[in-house]
Amino acid sequence: MHQKCNYCGKADYEERKTPYLYSYKGNYLLVSDTPVEICLNCGMLYYEAKVLKEIERRFFAIQKEGGEAEQFIEIPMMNYA
């Protein structure tokens, strides 16, 4: 757990699980229930490096090594112009 928030300087955290969207070169992986620490004062999110590395590993397993995702979703897209 963090000693102090890098953004607001407070030391009040809570462990939660949240969706995390990984993106690389126009490809995406949505990972539900990703463990995170959240600052209760300002809402800043802190992910452990090992969690992010595992998400990256799974992404490349699906993209390059033929690994399978649990499900696929479609996301509507538009430009803000």
HELIX and SHEET records of a PDB file:
HELIX    1   1 ALA A   49  LYS A   64  1                                  16    
SHEET    1   A 3 TYR A  13  TYR A  24  0                                        
SHEET    2   A 3 ASN A  27  CYS A  39 -1                                        
SHEET    3   A 3 LEU A  45  TYR A  46 -1                                        
END                                                                             
